[in-house]
Amino acid sequence: TITEDSLRTDKLSISLLGNYVDPVFGTSRADIYSQIRISSNNVDFGELNELEVDSVVLSLMYSNSVDPYGNLGSQRFSVNEIIGDFSFDSSYYSSQTIDLDPANLILSGHEYQQIDLDSYVHIEGDSIAPQLRIPLRNELGNRFFEMASEGNLVDNTSFIEEFKGINISSSTIDGAVLPIDLVNANSKVTLYYRKTGSVMDTLAFDFFINTNCARYSHIGHSFSS
């Protein structure tokens, strides 16, 4: 159902994430729905019994072209798998929701994240502009391994049929609404892994969020603060 005051929020350059309470205008809430895409075709990680997940990280770049508003403290986030229909060819509006798996994919103990819009992060020797980095459960990485072994990472069509995307939301009521640059090359899910028992450096595989992904912001507003 689409309400009359709903606006199209799909395929925009900036997506909104978070919750904010204004003493006059009430509460605003914004969460993100997005597909992710494999960064190469015919993905083959190797034999399942020889693979070990090191970590899985969701990286979301803050936009430097739009200011956040609200209280820039820590927020409690949730990342959930989309299980309802979600298509790049469809239009999505601010009032729309899609069915989600209720299990939070965030690694236990890392639901609260401090919002830091000023500090660069250092990853594998590179200095990258401020971003929100959320550790996800290793079980997701193991699922990606299984999908590859079953032929579901042959191409993005096969992958998206099996894994429709993610929803990112905050349950902190009086926090901040953050502008997220989803189509920045550094907004992605990264699987870090190694061969079991290997002393070699950890390998990485990226699942990109880009202009080929269905994506939109769901935005709600209550005039009671």
C-alpha positions as CSV (number, residue, x, y, z in Angstrom):
1,T,0.0,0.0,0.0
2,I,1.3,3.5,-0.9
3,T,-0.1,6.5,1.0
4,E,-0.9,9.7,-0.9
5,D,1.9,11.6,0.7
6,S,4.5,8.9,-0.1
7,L,7.4,9.9,-2.3
8,R,9.6,7.8,-4.6
9,T,12.9,7.2,-2.7
10,D,14.4,4.5,-4.9
11,K,17.7,4.8,-6.9
12,L,18.6,8.1,-5.2
13,S,22.2,9.2,-4.8
14,I,21.8,9.6,-1.0
15,S,19.9,7.2,1.3
16,L,18.7,8.1,4.8
17,L,19.3,6.0,7.9
18,G,18.4,6.6,11.6
19,N,15.9,8.1,13.9
20,Y,15.5,11.6,15.2
21,V,13.1,13.4,17.6
22,D,12.4,17.0,17.0
23,P,10.6,18.7,19.9
24,V,8.4,20.6,17.5
25,F,7.9,18.4,14.5
26,G,8.0,15.0,16.1
27,T,9.8,11.8,15.3
28,S,11.4,10.9,12.0
29,R,12.6,7.3,11.2
30,A,14.5,6.1,8.2
31,D,15.8,2.7,7.2
32,I,17.4,1.4,4.0
33,Y,16.5,-1.5,1.7
34,S,19.2,-2.6,-0.7
35,Q,20.4,-5.4,-2.8
36,I,24.0,-6.4,-2.8
37,R,25.8,-7.8,-5.9
38,I,28.8,-10.2,-6.3
39,S,31.9,-8.4,-7.6
40,S,32.7,-11.1,-10.1
41,N,31.0,-14.0,-11.8
42,N,31.6,-17.8,-11.4
43,V,32.7,-17.4,-7.8
44,D,34.5,-20.5,-6.5
45,F,35.9,-20.2,-2.9
46,G,37.1,-23.8,-2.9
47,E,36.1,-26.8,-0.9
48,L,33.7,-26.0,2.0
49,N,35.6,-28.2,4.5
50,E,38.8,-26.2,3.7
51,L,37.3,-22.7,4.3
52,E,37.1,-20.6,7.4
53,V,35.3,-17.2,7.8
54,D,37.4,-14.6,9.5
55,S,34.8,-11.9,9.5
56,V,32.0,-10.2,7.5
57,V,31.7,-6.5,7.5
58,L,29.0,-4.1,6.2
59,S,30.6,-0.8,5.2
60,L,28.4,2.3,4.6
61,M,30.0,5.5,3.5
62,Y,28.7,8.8,5.0
63,S,27.8,11.4,2.4
64,N,29.8,14.6,2.5
65,S,27.3,16.5,0.5
66,V,24.4,16.4,2.9
67,D,24.6,17.1,6.7
68,P,23.2,14.7,9.2
69,Y,20.7,16.0,11.8
70,G,20.1,14.9,15.3
71,N,22.3,13.6,18.1
72,L,25.6,12.1,16.9
73,G,26.1,9.6,19.7
74,S,25.9,5.8,19.4
75,Q,22.9,4.1,17.8
76,R,21.6,0.5,18.0
77,F,21.4,-1.0,14.5
78,S,19.8,-4.0,13.0
79,V,20.6,-5.7,9.6
80,N,18.0,-8.1,8.4
81,E,17.7,-10.2,5.3
82,I,15.0,-9.3,2.8
83,I,12.7,-12.2,2.0
84,G,9.9,-10.4,0.1
85,D,9.9,-9.6,-3.6
86,F,12.5,-6.9,-4.4
87,S,13.3,-5.9,-8.0
88,F,15.5,-3.4,-9.7
89,D,12.8,-2.8,-12.3
90,S,10.2,-1.8,-9.7
91,S,9.5,1.6,-8.2
92,Y,9.7,2.0,-4.4
93,Y,8.2,4.7,-2.2
94,S,9.0,6.1,1.2
95,S,6.0,4.4,2.9
96,Q,6.7,0.9,1.5
97,T,8.0,-2.0,3.5
98,I,9.2,-5.4,2.4
99,D,9.0,-8.7,4.4
100,L,12.2,-9.4,6.4
101,D,13.7,-12.3,8.2
102,P,13.5,-11.3,11.9
103,A,17.0,-12.5,12.7
104,N,19.5,-9.7,13.2
105,L,22.6,-10.4,11.0
106,I,24.8,-8.1,13.2
107,L,27.5,-9.9,15.2
108,S,26.3,-10.2,18.7
109,G,27.6,-7.4,20.9
110,H,28.2,-5.0,18.0
111,E,24.6,-3.7,17.6
112,Y,25.6,-0.3,19.1
113,Q,27.8,1.7,16.8
114,Q,29.4,5.1,17.6
115,I,28.7,7.7,14.9
116,D,32.0,9.3,13.9
117,L,31.8,11.6,10.8
118,D,35.3,12.9,11.1
119,S,37.8,10.0,11.6
120,Y,39.2,8.2,8.6
121,V,39.4,4.4,8.8
122,H,42.5,2.4,7.9
123,I,41.9,-0.9,6.0
124,E,44.6,-3.1,4.6
125,G,47.0,-0.1,4.5
126,D,44.5,2.3,2.9
127,S,43.1,5.4,4.5
128,I,39.4,5.7,3.7
129,A,36.9,8.5,4.4
130,P,34.6,8.2,7.4
131,Q,32.2,5.3,7.2
132,L,29.9,3.2,9.4
133,R,31.4,-0.3,9.7
134,I,29.1,-3.0,11.1
135,P,30.4,-6.5,11.8
136,L,28.0,-9.2,10.7
137,R,27.7,-12.8,11.8
138,N,30.1,-15.3,10.5
139,E,27.1,-17.5,9.7
140,L,26.4,-15.2,6.8
141,G,29.9,-15.8,5.4
142,N,29.3,-19.6,5.7
143,R,26.1,-19.2,3.8
144,F,27.9,-17.4,1.0
145,F,30.3,-20.3,0.8
146,E,27.5,-22.8,0.5
147,M,25.8,-20.7,-2.1
148,A,29.0,-20.7,-4.2
149,S,29.3,-24.4,-3.9
150,E,25.6,-24.8,-5.0
151,G,26.2,-22.6,-8.1
152,N,24.3,-19.6,-6.8
153,L,27.2,-17.2,-7.3
154,V,27.6,-17.9,-11.0
155,D,26.2,-14.5,-11.8
156,N,24.1,-11.7,-10.1
157,T,20.8,-13.0,-11.4
158,S,21.4,-16.3,-9.6
159,F,22.7,-14.7,-6.5
160,I,19.8,-12.2,-6.1
161,E,17.3,-15.0,-6.6
162,E,18.8,-16.7,-3.5
163,F,19.7,-13.6,-1.5
164,K,17.3,-10.7,-2.1
165,G,19.1,-8.0,-0.1
166,I,19.4,-6.4,3.3
167,N,17.5,-3.9,5.4
168,I,19.5,-1.6,7.7
169,S,17.6,0.1,10.5
170,S,18.2,1.8,13.9
171,S,16.1,1.3,17.0
172,T,17.6,4.3,18.8
173,I,14.7,6.6,19.1
174,D,16.4,10.0,19.7
175,G,19.5,9.6,17.6
176,A,20.4,11.1,14.3
177,V,19.3,10.6,10.7
178,L,22.5,9.9,8.7
179,P,23.0,10.6,5.0
180,I,24.5,7.4,3.4
181,D,26.2,7.2,0.0
182,L,25.2,3.7,-0.9
183,V,26.7,3.9,-4.4
184,N,30.1,4.9,-3.2
185,A,32.6,2.1,-4.1
186,N,33.4,1.7,-0.4
187,S,29.8,0.9,0.5
188,K,29.6,-2.9,0.4
189,V,29.6,-6.2,2.3
190,T,33.1,-7.7,2.6
191,L,33.7,-11.4,3.4
192,Y,37.2,-12.0,4.9
193,Y,38.2,-15.6,4.9
194,R,41.1,-18.1,4.7
195,K,41.9,-21.7,4.1
196,T,41.4,-23.7,7.3
197,G,44.6,-23.8,9.3
198,S,46.4,-21.5,6.8
199,V,48.9,-19.0,8.1
200,M,48.6,-17.0,4.8
201,D,47.0,-13.6,4.8
202,T,43.3,-13.4,5.0
203,L,41.5,-13.2,1.6
204,A,38.6,-10.8,0.9
205,F,35.6,-10.9,-1.4
206,D,33.3,-7.9,-1.9
207,F,29.5,-7.8,-2.4
208,F,29.0,-4.4,-3.9
209,I,26.1,-1.9,-3.5
210,N,26.0,0.1,-6.7
211,T,23.7,1.7,-9.3
212,N,22.6,-1.7,-10.5
213,C,21.1,-2.5,-7.1
214,A,17.5,-2.0,-6.2
215,R,17.6,0.3,-3.2
216,Y,15.4,2.8,-1.4
217,S,14.8,4.5,2.0
218,H,11.7,3.8,4.0
219,I,10.8,6.9,5.9
220,G,8.2,7.3,8.7
221,H,7.1,10.3,10.6
222,S,5.1,10.8,13.8
223,F,4.0,14.3,14.8
224,S,4.0,13.4,18.5
225,S,7.6,13.7,19.9
